[in-house]
Amino acid sequence: MKVEDFIAKIEEEFDDVESGVLKPESNFREHFEWNSINALILIALVKTEYDVSINAEDIRNAKTIRDLFGIIEKRVAA
C-alpha cells in the first residue's frame, strides 16, 4: 500500500481533481468541492479498494491525504 496509489484512485474517482495536483501533504478539501456526496464517494472508494470502513468523523479529523491514508493503513493492519 502506497499513498501515491491512494492519490491516483482519488484522482480517478473525482472528476474535479486534476491528475498530478494532489500530494500527500495536500488538504484534500481544498482541491474539489467538499460536500456530503463526495464524502460518501470517498467512504465507498476506501471500502471497495481497501476493504476497510472509514466514517465522517475520520474524514473530519484528517487534514491531509496522508492523514486519511494513515487511518486506512491502521485499519488494514488491524
mmCIF file of the N, C-alpha and C atoms, coordinates in Angstrom:
data_MODEL
# 
_entry.id   MODEL 
# 
loop_
_atom_site.group_PDB 
_atom_site.id 
_atom_site.type_symbol 
_atom_site.label_atom_id 
_atom_site.label_alt_id 
_atom_site.label_comp_id 
_atom_site.label_asym_id 
_atom_site.label_entity_id 
_atom_site.label_seq_id 
_atom_site.pdbx_PDB_ins_code 
_atom_site.Cartn_x 
_atom_site.Cartn_y 
_atom_site.Cartn_z 
_atom_site.occupancy 
_atom_site.B_iso_or_equiv 
_atom_site.pdbx_formal_charge 
_atom_site.auth_seq_id 
_atom_site.auth_comp_id 
_atom_site.auth_asym_id 
_atom_site.auth_atom_id 
_atom_site.pdbx_PDB_model_num 
ATOM 1   N N  . MET A 1 1  ? 0.825   -1.185 0.000   1.00 0.00 ? 1  MET A N  1 
ATOM 2   C CA . MET A 1 1  ? 0.000   0.000  0.000   1.00 0.00 ? 1  MET A CA 1 
ATOM 3   C C  . MET A 1 1  ? 0.869   1.248  0.000   1.00 0.00 ? 1  MET A C  1 
ATOM 4   N N  . LYS A 1 2  ? 0.586   2.121  -0.937  1.00 0.00 ? 2  LYS A N  1 
ATOM 5   C CA . LYS A 1 2  ? 1.344   3.361  -1.036  1.00 0.00 ? 2  LYS A CA 1 
ATOM 6   C C  . LYS A 1 2  ? 0.374   4.534  -1.112  1.00 0.00 ? 2  LYS A C  1 
ATOM 7   N N  . VAL A 1 3  ? 0.772   5.623  -0.503  1.00 0.00 ? 3  VAL A N  1 
ATOM 8   C CA . VAL A 1 3  ? -0.059  6.821  -0.531  1.00 0.00 ? 3  VAL A CA 1 
ATOM 9   C C  . VAL A 1 3  ? -0.222  7.316  -1.972  1.00 0.00 ? 3  VAL A C  1 
ATOM 10  N N  . GLU A 1 4  ? 0.775   7.120  -2.805  1.00 0.00 ? 4  GLU A N  1 
ATOM 11  C CA . GLU A 1 4  ? 0.689   7.551  -4.214  1.00 0.00 ? 4  GLU A CA 1 
ATOM 12  C C  . GLU A 1 4  ? -0.423  6.801  -4.945  1.00 0.00 ? 4  GLU A C  1 
ATOM 13  N N  . ASP A 1 5  ? -0.591  5.511  -4.632  1.00 0.00 ? 5  ASP A N  1 
ATOM 14  C CA . ASP A 1 5  ? -1.670  4.736  -5.251  1.00 0.00 ? 5  ASP A CA 1 
ATOM 15  C C  . ASP A 1 5  ? -3.032  5.242  -4.782  1.00 0.00 ? 5  ASP A C  1 
ATOM 16  N N  . PHE A 1 6  ? -3.118  5.587  -3.506  1.00 0.00 ? 6  PHE A N  1 
ATOM 17  C CA . PHE A 1 6  ? -4.355  6.142  -2.953  1.00 0.00 ? 6  PHE A CA 1 
ATOM 18  C C  . PHE A 1 6  ? -4.696  7.462  -3.648  1.00 0.00 ? 6  PHE A C  1 
ATOM 19  N N  . ILE A 1 7  ? -3.706  8.293  -3.855  1.00 0.00 ? 7  ILE A N  1 
ATOM 20  C CA . ILE A 1 7  ? -3.917  9.569  -4.551  1.00 0.00 ? 7  ILE A CA 1 
ATOM 21  C C  . ILE A 1 7  ? -4.412  9.321  -5.967  1.00 0.00 ? 7  ILE A C  1 
ATOM 22  N N  . ALA A 1 8  ? -3.816  8.361  -6.656  1.00 0.00 ? 8  ALA A N  1 
ATOM 23  C CA . ALA A 1 8  ? -4.238  8.045  -8.026  1.00 0.00 ? 8  ALA A CA 1 
ATOM 24  C C  . ALA A 1 8  ? -5.701  7.608  -8.060  1.00 0.00 ? 8  ALA A C  1 
ATOM 25  N N  . LYS A 1 9  ? -6.125  6.837  -7.075  1.00 0.00 ? 9  LYS A N  1 
ATOM 26  C CA . LYS A 1 9  ? -7.513  6.387  -7.003  1.00 0.00 ? 9  LYS A CA 1 
ATOM 27  C C  . LYS A 1 9  ? -8.454  7.571  -6.767  1.00 0.00 ? 9  LYS A C  1 
ATOM 28  N N  . ILE A 1 10 ? -8.049  8.504  -5.920  1.00 0.00 ? 10 ILE A N  1 
ATOM 29  C CA . ILE A 1 10 ? -8.860  9.705  -5.683  1.00 0.00 ? 10 ILE A CA 1 
ATOM 30  C C  . ILE A 1 10 ? -8.974  10.510 -6.973  1.00 0.00 ? 10 ILE A C  1 
ATOM 31  N N  . GLU A 1 11 ? -7.855  10.682 -7.664  1.00 0.00 ? 11 GLU A N  1 
ATOM 32  C CA . GLU A 1 11 ? -7.866  11.459 -8.910  1.00 0.00 ? 11 GLU A CA 1 
ATOM 33  C C  . GLU A 1 11 ? -8.749  10.802 -9.967  1.00 0.00 ? 11 GLU A C  1 
ATOM 34  N N  . GLU A 1 12 ? -8.787  9.482  -9.989  1.00 0.00 ? 12 GLU A N  1 
ATOM 35  C CA . GLU A 1 12 ? -9.660  8.771  -10.932 1.00 0.00 ? 12 GLU A CA 1 
ATOM 36  C C  . GLU A 1 12 ? -11.132 8.939  -10.565 1.00 0.00 ? 12 GLU A C  1 
ATOM 37  N N  . GLU A 1 13 ? -11.423 8.913  -9.290  1.00 0.00 ? 13 GLU A N  1 
ATOM 38  C CA . GLU A 1 13 ? -12.808 8.918  -8.811  1.00 0.00 ? 13 GLU A CA 1 
ATOM 39  C C  . GLU A 1 13 ? -13.475 10.286 -8.908  1.00 0.00 ? 13 GLU A C  1 
ATOM 40  N N  . PHE A 1 14 ? -12.712 11.345 -8.670  1.00 0.00 ? 14 PHE A N  1 
ATOM 41  C CA . PHE A 1 14 ? -13.279 12.685 -8.630  1.00 0.00 ? 14 PHE A CA 1 
ATOM 42  C C  . PHE A 1 14 ? -12.875 13.468 -9.876  1.00 0.00 ? 14 PHE A C  1 
ATOM 43  N N  . ASP A 1 15 ? -13.869 13.774 -10.701 1.00 0.00 ? 15 ASP A N  1 
ATOM 44  C CA . ASP A 1 15 ? -13.619 14.486 -11.957 1.00 0.00 ? 15 ASP A CA 1 
ATOM 45  C C  . ASP A 1 15 ? -13.066 15.884 -11.737 1.00 0.00 ? 15 ASP A C  1 
ATOM 46  N N  . ASP A 1 16 ? -13.372 16.488 -10.590 1.00 0.00 ? 16 ASP A N  1 
ATOM 47  C CA . ASP A 1 16 ? -12.925 17.850 -10.293 1.00 0.00 ? 16 ASP A CA 1 
ATOM 48  C C  . ASP A 1 16 ? -11.430 17.937 -10.012 1.00 0.00 ? 16 ASP A C  1 
ATOM 49  N N  . VAL A 1 17 ? -10.800 16.787 -9.744  1.00 0.00 ? 17 VAL A N  1 
ATOM 50  C CA . VAL A 1 17 ? -9.393  16.778 -9.350  1.00 0.00 ? 17 VAL A CA 1 
ATOM 51  C C  . VAL A 1 17 ? -8.520  16.520 -10.571 1.00 0.00 ? 17 VAL A C  1 
ATOM 52  N N  . GLU A 1 18 ? -7.661  17.466 -10.842 1.00 0.00 ? 18 GLU A N  1 
ATOM 53  C CA . GLU A 1 18 ? -6.744  17.339 -11.971 1.00 0.00 ? 18 GLU A CA 1 
ATOM 54  C C  . GLU A 1 18 ? -5.627  16.368 -11.613 1.00 0.00 ? 18 GLU A C  1 
ATOM 55  N N  . SER A 1 19 ? -5.304  15.489 -12.523 1.00 0.00 ? 19 SER A N  1 
ATOM 56  C CA . SER A 1 19 ? -4.263  14.493 -12.291 1.00 0.00 ? 19 SER A CA 1 
ATOM 57  C C  . SER A 1 19 ? -2.920  15.165 -12.007 1.00 0.00 ? 19 SER A C  1 
ATOM 58  N N  . GLY A 1 20 ? -2.235  14.658 -10.977 1.00 0.00 ? 20 GLY A N  1 
ATOM 59  C CA . GLY A 1 20 ? -0.919  15.172 -10.632 1.00 0.00 ? 20 GLY A CA 1 
ATOM 60  C C  . GLY A 1 20 ? -0.910  16.340 -9.669  1.00 0.00 ? 20 GLY A C  1 
ATOM 61  N N  . VAL A 1 21 ? -2.079  16.860 -9.318  1.00 0.00 ? 21 VAL A N  1 
ATOM 62  C CA . VAL A 1 21 ? -2.151  18.022 -8.435  1.00 0.00 ? 21 VAL A CA 1 
ATOM 63  C C  . VAL A 1 21 ? -2.033  17.617 -6.964  1.00 0.00 ? 21 VAL A C  1 
ATOM 64  N N  . LEU A 1 22 ? -2.669  16.522 -6.594  1.00 0.00 ? 22 LEU A N  1 
ATOM 65  C CA . LEU A 1 22 ? -2.670  16.101 -5.194  1.00 0.00 ? 22 LEU A CA 1 
ATOM 66  C C  . LEU A 1 22 ? -1.324  15.537 -4.768  1.00 0.00 ? 22 LEU A C  1 
ATOM 67  N N  . LYS A 1 23 ? -0.941  15.878 -3.565  1.00 0.00 ? 23 LYS A N  1 
ATOM 68  C CA . LYS A 1 23 ? 0.283   15.374 -2.930  1.00 0.00 ? 23 LYS A CA 1 
ATOM 69  C C  . LYS A 1 23 ? -0.105  14.831 -1.563  1.00 0.00 ? 23 LYS A C  1 
ATOM 70  N N  . PRO A 1 24 ? 0.737   14.018 -0.942  1.00 0.00 ? 24 PRO A N  1 
ATOM 71  C CA . PRO A 1 24 ? 0.403   13.504 0.392   1.00 0.00 ? 24 PRO A CA 1 
ATOM 72  C C  . PRO A 1 24 ? 0.098   14.616 1.406   1.00 0.00 ? 24 PRO A C  1 
ATOM 73  N N  . GLU A 1 25 ? 0.733   15.770 1.252   1.00 0.00 ? 25 GLU A N  1 
ATOM 74  C CA . GLU A 1 25 ? 0.549   16.878 2.189   1.00 0.00 ? 25 GLU A CA 1 
ATOM 75  C C  . GLU A 1 25 ? -0.658  17.742 1.840   1.00 0.00 ? 25 GLU A C  1 
ATOM 76  N N  . SER A 1 26 ? -1.314  17.448 0.732   1.00 0.00 ? 26 SER A N  1 
ATOM 77  C CA . SER A 1 26 ? -2.439  18.263 0.277   1.00 0.00 ? 26 SER A CA 1 
ATOM 78  C C  . SER A 1 26 ? -3.631  18.138 1.217   1.00 0.00 ? 26 SER A C  1 
ATOM 79  N N  . ASN A 1 27 ? -4.272  19.275 1.471   1.00 0.00 ? 27 ASN A N  1 
ATOM 80  C CA . ASN A 1 27 ? -5.547  19.273 2.169   1.00 0.00 ? 27 ASN A CA 1 
ATOM 81  C C  . ASN A 1 27 ? -6.586  18.947 1.106   1.00 0.00 ? 27 ASN A C  1 
ATOM 82  N N  . PHE A 1 28 ? -7.104  17.727 1.151   1.00 0.00 ? 28 PHE A N  1 
ATOM 83  C CA . PHE A 1 28 ? -7.963  17.254 0.070   1.00 0.00 ? 28 PHE A CA 1 
ATOM 84  C C  . PHE A 1 28 ? -9.236  18.082 -0.079  1.00 0.00 ? 28 PHE A C  1 
ATOM 85  N N  . ARG A 1 29 ? -9.704  18.712 0.966   1.00 0.00 ? 29 ARG A N  1 
ATOM 86  C CA . ARG A 1 29 ? -10.922 19.532 0.883   1.00 0.00 ? 29 ARG A CA 1 
ATOM 87  C C  . ARG A 1 29 ? -10.721 20.791 0.031   1.00 0.00 ? 29 ARG A C  1 
ATOM 88  N N  . GLU A 1 30 ? -9.481  21.187 -0.177  1.00 0.00 ? 30 GLU A N  1 
ATOM 89  C CA . GLU A 1 30 ? -9.194  22.390 -0.962  1.00 0.00 ? 30 GLU A CA 1 
ATOM 90  C C  . GLU A 1 30 ? -9.124  22.114 -2.462  1.00 0.00 ? 30 GLU A C  1 
ATOM 91  N N  . HIS A 1 31 ? -9.139  20.850 -2.851  1.00 0.00 ? 31 HIS A N  1 
ATOM 92  C CA . HIS A 1 31 ? -8.917  20.523 -4.253  1.00 0.00 ? 31 HIS A CA 1 
ATOM 93  C C  . HIS A 1 31 ? -10.170 20.124 -5.018  1.00 0.00 ? 31 HIS A C  1 
ATOM 94  N N  . PHE A 1 32 ? -11.275 19.935 -4.321  1.00 0.00 ? 32 PHE A N  1 
ATOM 95  C CA . PHE A 1 32 ? -12.529 19.699 -5.005  1.00 0.00 ? 32 PHE A CA 1 
ATOM 96  C C  . PHE A 1 32 ? -13.669 20.084 -4.073  1.00 0.00 ? 32 PHE A C  1 
ATOM 97  N N  . GLU A 1 33 ? -14.835 20.279 -4.660  1.00 0.00 ? 33 GLU A N  1 
ATOM 98  C CA . GLU A 1 33 ? -15.985 20.691 -3.866  1.00 0.00 ? 33 GLU A CA 1 
ATOM 99  C C  . GLU A 1 33 ? -16.265 19.640 -2.797  1.00 0.00 ? 33 GLU A C  1 
ATOM 100 N N  . TRP A 1 34 ? -16.208 20.062 -1.556  1.00 0.00 ? 34 TRP A N  1 
ATOM 101 C CA . TRP A 1 34 ? -16.371 19.120 -0.464  1.00 0.00 ? 34 TRP A CA 1 
ATOM 102 C C  . TRP A 1 34 ? -17.794 19.203 0.057   1.00 0.00 ? 34 TRP A C  1 
ATOM 103 N N  . ASN A 1 35 ? -18.535 18.086 -0.075  1.00 0.00 ? 35 ASN A N  1 
ATOM 104 C CA . ASN A 1 35 ? -19.913 18.007 0.398   1.00 0.00 ? 35 ASN A CA 1 
ATOM 105 C C  . ASN A 1 35 ? -20.205 16.585 0.841   1.00 0.00 ? 35 ASN A C  1 
ATOM 106 N N  . SER A 1 36 ? -21.398 16.349 1.302   1.00 0.00 ? 36 SER A N  1 
ATOM 107 C CA . SER A 1 36 ? -21.737 15.023 1.830   1.00 0.00 ? 36 SER A CA 1 
ATOM 108 C C  . SER A 1 36 ? -21.697 13.943 0.749   1.00 0.00 ? 36 SER A C  1 
ATOM 109 N N  . ILE A 1 37 ? -22.038 14.290 -0.476  1.00 0.00 ? 37 ILE A N  1 
ATOM 110 C CA . ILE A 1 37 ? -21.986 13.305 -1.571  1.00 0.00 ? 37 ILE A CA 1 
ATOM 111 C C  . ILE A 1 37 ? -20.549 12.867 -1.811  1.00 0.00 ? 37 ILE A C  1 
ATOM 112 N N  . ASN A 1 38 ? -19.634 13.823 -1.868  1.00 0.00 ? 38 ASN A N  1 
ATOM 113 C CA . ASN A 1 38 ? -18.226 13.469 -2.078  1.00 0.00 ? 38 ASN A CA 1 
ATOM 114 C C  . ASN A 1 38 ? -17.659 12.689 -0.894  1.00 0.00 ? 38 ASN A C  1 
ATOM 115 N N  . ALA A 1 39 ? -18.116 12.984 0.299   1.00 0.00 ? 39 ALA A N  1 
ATOM 116 C CA . ALA A 1 39 ? -17.686 12.212 1.469   1.00 0.00 ? 39 ALA A CA 1 
ATOM 117 C C  . ALA A 1 39 ? -18.134 10.760 1.321   1.00 0.00 ? 39 ALA A C  1 
ATOM 118 N N  . LEU A 1 40 ? -19.379 10.556 0.889   1.00 0.00 ? 40 LEU A N  1 
ATOM 119 C CA . LEU A 1 40 ? -19.871 9.194  0.677   1.00 0.00 ? 40 LEU A CA 1 
ATOM 120 C C  . LEU A 1 40 ? -19.109 8.475  -0.430  1.00 0.00 ? 40 LEU A C  1 
ATOM 121 N N  . ILE A 1 41 ? -18.764 9.198  -1.481  1.00 0.00 ? 41 ILE A N  1 
ATOM 122 C CA . ILE A 1 41 ? -17.970 8.607  -2.565  1.00 0.00 ? 41 ILE A CA 1 
ATOM 123 C C  . ILE A 1 41 ? -16.612 8.170  -2.031  1.00 0.00 ? 41 ILE A C  1 
ATOM 124 N N  . LEU A 1 42 ? -15.991 9.009  -1.220  1.00 0.00 ? 42 LEU A N  1 
ATOM 125 C CA . LEU A 1 42 ? -14.683 8.670  -0.642  1.00 0.00 ? 42 LEU A CA 1 
ATOM 126 C C  . LEU A 1 42 ? -14.792 7.464  0.293   1.00 0.00 ? 42 LEU A C  1 
ATOM 127 N N  . ILE A 1 43 ? -15.830 7.420  1.102   1.00 0.00 ? 43 ILE A N  1 
ATOM 128 C CA . ILE A 1 43 ? -16.057 6.287  2.003   1.00 0.00 ? 43 ILE A CA 1 
ATOM 129 C C  . ILE A 1 43 ? -16.221 5.003  1.189   1.00 0.00 ? 43 ILE A C  1 
ATOM 130 N N  . ALA A 1 44 ? -17.000 5.061  0.120   1.00 0.00 ? 44 ALA A N  1 
ATOM 131 C CA . ALA A 1 44 ? -17.215 3.887  -0.731  1.00 0.00 ? 44 ALA A CA 1 
ATOM 132 C C  . ALA A 1 44 ? -15.930 3.473  -1.441  1.00 0.00 ? 44 ALA A C  1 
ATOM 133 N N  . LEU A 1 45 ? -15.150 4.442  -1.886  1.00 0.00 ? 45 LEU A N  1 
ATOM 134 C CA . LEU A 1 45 ? -13.867 4.153  -2.534  1.00 0.00 ? 45 LEU A CA 1 
ATOM 135 C C  . LEU A 1 45 ? -12.952 3.378  -1.596  1.00 0.00 ? 45 LEU A C  1 
ATOM 136 N N  . VAL A 1 46 ? -12.849 3.832  -0.371  1.00 0.00 ? 46 VAL A N  1 
ATOM 137 C CA . VAL A 1 46 ? -11.982 3.174  0.608   1.00 0.00 ? 46 VAL A CA 1 
ATOM 138 C C  . VAL A 1 46 ? -12.483 1.760  0.897   1.00 0.00 ? 46 VAL A C  1 
ATOM 139 N N  . LYS A 1 47 ? -13.786 1.594  1.031   1.00 0.00 ? 47 LYS A N  1 
ATOM 140 C CA . LYS A 1 47 ? -14.353 0.271  1.302   1.00 0.00 ? 47 LYS A CA 1 
ATOM 141 C C  . LYS A 1 47 ? -14.077 -0.675 0.134   1.00 0.00 ? 47 LYS A C  1 
ATOM 142 N N  . THR A 1 48 ? -14.271 -0.193 -1.073  1.00 0.00 ? 48 THR A N  1 
ATOM 143 C CA . THR A 1 48 ? -14.074 -1.023 -2.262  1.00 0.00 ? 48 THR A CA 1 
ATOM 144 C C  . THR A 1 48 ? -12.607 -1.375 -2.477  1.00 0.00 ? 48 THR A C  1 
ATOM 145 N N  . GLU A 1 49 ? -11.737 -0.403 -2.374  1.00 0.00 ? 49 GLU A N  1 
ATOM 146 C CA . GLU A 1 49 ? -10.321 -0.609 -2.695  1.00 0.00 ? 49 GLU A CA 1 
ATOM 147 C C  . GLU A 1 49 ? -9.518  -1.259 -1.579  1.00 0.00 ? 49 GLU A C  1 
ATOM 148 N N  . TYR A 1 50 ? -9.872  -0.969 -0.323  1.00 0.00 ? 50 TYR A N  1 
ATOM 149 C CA . TYR A 1 50 ? -9.050  -1.428 0.808   1.00 0.00 ? 50 TYR A CA 1 
ATOM 150 C C  . TYR A 1 50 ? -9.802  -2.351 1.774   1.00 0.00 ? 50 TYR A C  1 
ATOM 151 N N  . ASP A 1 51 ? -11.100 -2.530 1.538   1.00 0.00 ? 51 ASP A N  1 
ATOM 152 C CA . ASP A 1 51 ? -11.942 -3.392 2.361   1.00 0.00 ? 51 ASP A CA 1 
ATOM 153 C C  . ASP A 1 51 ? -11.902 -3.011 3.840   1.00 0.00 ? 51 ASP A C  1 
ATOM 154 N N  . VAL A 1 52 ? -11.868 -1.717 4.106   1.00 0.00 ? 52 VAL A N  1 
ATOM 155 C CA . VAL A 1 52 ? -11.980 -1.182 5.459   1.00 0.00 ? 52 VAL A CA 1 
ATOM 156 C C  . VAL A 1 52 ? -13.005 -0.046 5.427   1.00 0.00 ? 52 VAL A C  1 
ATOM 157 N N  . SER A 1 53 ? -13.532 0.238  6.594   1.00 0.00 ? 53 SER A N  1 
ATOM 158 C CA . SER A 1 53 ? -14.531 1.297  6.698   1.00 0.00 ? 53 SER A CA 1 
ATOM 159 C C  . SER A 1 53 ? -13.938 2.536  7.347   1.00 0.00 ? 53 SER A C  1 
ATOM 160 N N  . ILE A 1 54 ? -14.264 3.675  6.756   1.00 0.00 ? 54 ILE A N  1 
ATOM 161 C CA . ILE A 1 54 ? -13.992 4.958  7.385   1.00 0.00 ? 54 ILE A CA 1 
ATOM 162 C C  . ILE A 1 54 ? -15.341 5.649  7.517   1.00 0.00 ? 54 ILE A C  1 
ATOM 163 N N  . ASN A 1 55 ? -15.397 6.662  8.356   1.00 0.00 ? 55 ASN A N  1 
ATOM 164 C CA . ASN A 1 55 ? -16.661 7.363  8.547   1.00 0.00 ? 55 ASN A CA 1 
ATOM 165 C C  . ASN A 1 55 ? -16.441 8.871  8.457   1.00 0.00 ? 55 ASN A C  1 
ATOM 166 N N  . ALA A 1 56 ? -17.522 9.604  8.628   1.00 0.00 ? 56 ALA A N  1 
ATOM 167 C CA . ALA A 1 56 ? -17.451 11.062 8.517   1.00 0.00 ? 56 ALA A CA 1 
ATOM 168 C C  . ALA A 1 56 ? -16.495 11.657 9.543   1.00 0.00 ? 56 ALA A C  1 
ATOM 169 N N  . GLU A 1 57 ? -16.460 11.089 10.735  1.00 0.00 ? 57 GLU A N  1 
ATOM 170 C CA . GLU A 1 57 ? -15.549 11.587 11.763  1.00 0.00 ? 57 GLU A CA 1 
ATOM 171 C C  . GLU A 1 57 ? -14.091 11.406 11.345  1.00 0.00 ? 57 GLU A C  1 
ATOM 172 N N  . ASP A 1 58 ? -13.767 10.257 10.744  1.00 0.00 ? 58 ASP A N  1 
ATOM 173 C CA . ASP A 1 58 ? -12.403 10.035 10.250  1.00 0.00 ? 58 ASP A CA 1 
ATOM 174 C C  . ASP A 1 58 ? -12.028 11.096 9.225   1.00 0.00 ? 58 ASP A C  1 
ATOM 175 N N  . ILE A 1 59 ? -12.939 11.379 8.333   1.00 0.00 ? 59 ILE A N  1 
ATOM 176 C CA . ILE A 1 59 ? -12.679 12.375 7.291   1.00 0.00 ? 59 ILE A CA 1 
ATOM 177 C C  . ILE A 1 59 ? -12.535 13.763 7.921   1.00 0.00 ? 59 ILE A C  1 
ATOM 178 N N  . ARG A 1 60 ? -13.391 14.066 8.856   1.00 0.00 ? 60 ARG A N  1 
ATOM 179 C CA . ARG A 1 60 ? -13.340 15.367 9.534   1.00 0.00 ? 60 ARG A CA 1 
ATOM 180 C C  . ARG A 1 60 ? -12.019 15.552 10.281  1.00 0.00 ? 60 ARG A C  1 
ATOM 181 N N  . ASN A 1 61 ? -11.516 14.473 10.894  1.00 0.00 ? 61 ASN A N  1 
ATOM 182 C CA . ASN A 1 61 ? -10.276 14.544 11.664  1.00 0.00 ? 61 ASN A CA 1 
ATOM 183 C C  . ASN A 1 61 ? -9.021  14.579 10.796  1.00 0.00 ? 61 ASN A C  1 
ATOM 184 N N  . ALA A 1 62 ? -9.124  14.135 9.563   1.00 0.00 ? 62 ALA A N  1 
ATOM 185 C CA . ALA A 1 62 ? -7.971  14.126 8.655   1.00 0.00 ? 62 ALA A CA 1 
ATOM 186 C C  . ALA A 1 62 ? -7.864  15.484 7.966   1.00 0.00 ? 62 ALA A C  1 
ATOM 187 N N  . LYS A 1 63 ? -6.688  16.051 8.024   1.00 0.00 ? 63 LYS A N  1 
ATOM 188 C CA . LYS A 1 63 ? -6.468  17.335 7.353   1.00 0.00 ? 63 LYS A CA 1 
ATOM 189 C C  . LYS A 1 63 ? -5.845  17.126 5.969   1.00 0.00 ? 63 LYS A C  1 
ATOM 190 N N  . THR A 1 64 ? -4.949  16.170 5.872   1.00 0.00 ? 64 THR A N  1 
ATOM 191 C CA . THR A 1 64 ? -4.251  15.929 4.614   1.00 0.00 ? 64 THR A CA 1 
ATOM 192 C C  . THR A 1 64 ? -4.568  14.530 4.087   1.00 0.00 ? 64 THR A C  1 
ATOM 193 N N  . ILE A 1 65 ? -4.187  14.302 2.871   1.00 0.00 ? 65 ILE A N  1 
ATOM 194 C CA . ILE A 1 65 ? -4.347  12.973 2.289   1.00 0.00 ? 65 ILE A CA 1 
ATOM 195 C C  . ILE A 1 65 ? -3.522  11.966 3.073   1.00 0.00 ? 65 ILE A C  1 
ATOM 196 N N  . ARG A 1 66 ? -2.339  12.350 3.510   1.00 0.00 ? 66 ARG A N  1 
ATOM 197 C CA . ARG A 1 66 ? -1.504  11.444 4.306   1.00 0.00 ? 66 ARG A CA 1 
ATOM 198 C C  . ARG A 1 66 ? -2.200  11.068 5.621   1.00 0.00 ? 66 ARG A C  1 
ATOM 199 N N  . ASP A 1 67 ? -2.885  12.017 6.247   1.00 0.00 ? 67 ASP A N  1 
ATOM 200 C CA . ASP A 1 67 ? -3.632  11.732 7.478   1.00 0.00 ? 67 ASP A CA 1 
ATOM 201 C C  . ASP A 1 67 ? -4.703  10.670 7.217   1.00 0.00 ? 67 ASP A C  1 
ATOM 202 N N  . LEU A 1 68 ? -5.457  10.872 6.164   1.00 0.00 ? 68 LEU A N  1 
ATOM 203 C CA . LEU A 1 68 ? -6.523  9.934  5.830   1.00 0.00 ? 68 LEU A CA 1 
ATOM 204 C C  . LEU A 1 68 ? -5.947  8.569  5.473   1.00 0.00 ? 68 LEU A C  1 
ATOM 205 N N  . PHE A 1 69 ? -4.874  8.560  4.722   1.00 0.00 ? 69 PHE A N  1 
ATOM 206 C CA . PHE A 1 69 ? -4.234  7.305  4.344   1.00 0.00 ? 69 PHE A CA 1 
ATOM 207 C C  . PHE A 1 69 ? -3.715  6.572  5.581   1.00 0.00 ? 69 PHE A C  1 
ATOM 208 N N  . GLY A 1 70 ? -3.203  7.311  6.561   1.00 0.00 ? 70 GLY A N  1 
ATOM 209 C CA . GLY A 1 70 ? -2.738  6.709  7.809   1.00 0.00 ? 70 GLY A CA 1 
ATOM 210 C C  . GLY A 1 70 ? -3.859  5.984  8.537   1.00 0.00 ? 70 GLY A C  1 
ATOM 211 N N  . ILE A 1 71 ? -5.047  6.562  8.532   1.00 0.00 ? 71 ILE A N  1 
ATOM 212 C CA . ILE A 1 71 ? -6.208  5.922  9.146   1.00 0.00 ? 71 ILE A CA 1 
ATOM 213 C C  . ILE A 1 71 ? -6.515  4.611  8.424   1.00 0.00 ? 71 ILE A C  1 
ATOM 214 N N  . ILE A 1 72 ? -6.476  4.656  7.112   1.00 0.00 ? 72 ILE A N  1 
ATOM 215 C CA . ILE A 1 72 ? -6.756  3.455  6.309   1.00 0.00 ? 72 ILE A CA 1 
ATOM 216 C C  . ILE A 1 72 ? -5.705  2.377  6.580   1.00 0.00 ? 72 ILE A C  1 
ATOM 217 N N  . GLU A 1 73 ? -4.432  2.769  6.607   1.00 0.00 ? 73 GLU A N  1 
ATOM 218 C CA . GLU A 1 73 ? -3.360  1.802  6.871   1.00 0.00 ? 73 GLU A CA 1 
ATOM 219 C C  . GLU A 1 73 ? -3.541  1.103  8.210   1.00 0.00 ? 73 GLU A C  1 
ATOM 220 N N  . LYS A 1 74 ? -3.892  1.860  9.237   1.00 0.00 ? 74 LYS A N  1 
ATOM 221 C CA . LYS A 1 74 ? -4.096  1.268  10.566  1.00 0.00 ? 74 LYS A CA 1 
ATOM 222 C C  . LYS A 1 74 ? -5.238  0.265  10.543  1.00 0.00 ? 74 LYS A C  1 
ATOM 223 N N  . ARG A 1 75 ? -6.287  0.571  9.818   1.00 0.00 ? 75 ARG A N  1 
ATOM 224 C CA . ARG A 1 75 ? -7.444  -0.334 9.778   1.00 0.00 ? 75 ARG A CA 1 
ATOM 225 C C  . ARG A 1 75 ? -7.128  -1.580 8.951   1.00 0.00 ? 75 ARG A C  1 
ATOM 226 N N  . VAL A 1 76 ? -6.350  -1.429 7.906   1.00 0.00 ? 76 VAL A N  1 
ATOM 227 C CA . VAL A 1 76 ? -5.962  -2.594 7.098   1.00 0.00 ? 76 VAL A CA 1 
ATOM 228 C C  . VAL A 1 76 ? -5.096  -3.534 7.928   1.00 0.00 ? 76 VAL A C  1 
ATOM 229 N N  . ALA A 1 77 ? -4.203  -2.969 8.726   1.00 0.00 ? 77 ALA A N  1 
ATOM 230 C CA . ALA A 1 77 ? -3.276  -3.766 9.538   1.00 0.00 ? 77 ALA A CA 1 
ATOM 231 C C  . ALA A 1 77 ? -3.971  -4.436 10.723  1.00 0.00 ? 77 ALA A C  1 
ATOM 232 N N  . ALA A 1 78 ? -5.105  -3.912 11.132  1.00 0.00 ? 78 ALA A N  1 
ATOM 233 C CA . ALA A 1 78 ? -5.792  -4.437 12.337  1.00 0.00 ? 78 ALA A CA 1 
ATOM 234 C C  . ALA A 1 78 ? -6.454  -5.774 12.087  1.00 0.00 ? 78 ALA A C  1 
# 
